[in-house]
Amino acid sequence: MALDEATAAFLTQMGEGGSKPLHEMSPEEARGLGAELAALYGEGPDMHRFAELSAPGIDGYLIPLRLLSPSESPRGVIVYFHGGGWTMGTVAEFDTLGRVLAERTGCAVALVEYRLAPENPYPTAVDDSWAALQWIDSNVETLAGRRVPLIAAGDSAGANLVAVLAIRARDAGAPDLAMQILVCPVTDCDLDNETYRDPANQLIVTREAMSWYWSNYAPDPSLREKPDLSPARASELSNVAPAVMVIAEHDVLRQEGENYAKLLSDAGVPVESKVFAGQMHDFFCFVNVLPGSAEGISFVVDAIDHRLSTLTERQLQR
């Protein structure tokens, strides 16, 4: 299917701005572009509770968190890890998306501001994210008022972190994740598969841009095949948290997303996956800009609602 009209018009408008390609930008320039895009989303719904918090990380670093709670008694806590190629992104830029997810799911959303590359290359982002997830799990009762299910979610590079954290959580025996939500995930370091080579997919994120991201995050190519960077290369994926996968048709990451969904399913992990026709990479995050974002969010909201309702029923039977 061709790229949908709203996305094509948006990309045309971006092209008229005369910005140079992402892979030719400095990290500072790229971060400025991310902030410009975030300004398009508008303000999200009002929250019952808004709090700026921090979680203890390694070497005494305090990891900034933003808590968005839609009610006094949220039904779960979604820990959200933003995308941006491990190089861009702030919790402020994902505030609108977080608020929409909180309102639609009835869950509190904790946005995590892990440190960015190239100033802080691998393993900083994943170690920050792991520390934040553990701290939130230890403080769920304080954050939500009672023990509620914990969900890890993220987009693009943030989804890469979620996939890695789900494996770490399984291996460590905690936290007990109710779900992992993977939106247009980075799951492998192979930049030469079919969807990477397809000219129709060279849109908001290109093969060159992904190569630039990888160079920032893991400048030593020999590291990139480690499961902590390429979870699709993990030797064992059984017993990780049930997964929901949002995949865009016109995305250089589509094939690795589809492959990871199959790997999880083959390992016996419950997977609900959908390829959204006519959509580009990370369309999900373009709240109030692209109609496809609303469709992607509804897919995720329905999956979370079903999962939490199932957990509630099981808990009532105990």
PyMOL commands that set and color helices and strands:
alter all, ss='L'
color gray80, all
select helices_A, chain A and resi 5-16+22-24+27-38+58-60+92-105+124-138+140-144+157-172+194-197+199-201+207-217+221-223+231-233+254-266+283-285+291-317
alter helices_A, ss='H'
color red, helices_A
select strands_A, chain A and resi 49-56+62-69+77-81+108-112+150-155+177-183+243-250+271-280
alter strands_A, ss='S'
color yellow, strands_A
deselect
rebuild
show_as cartoon
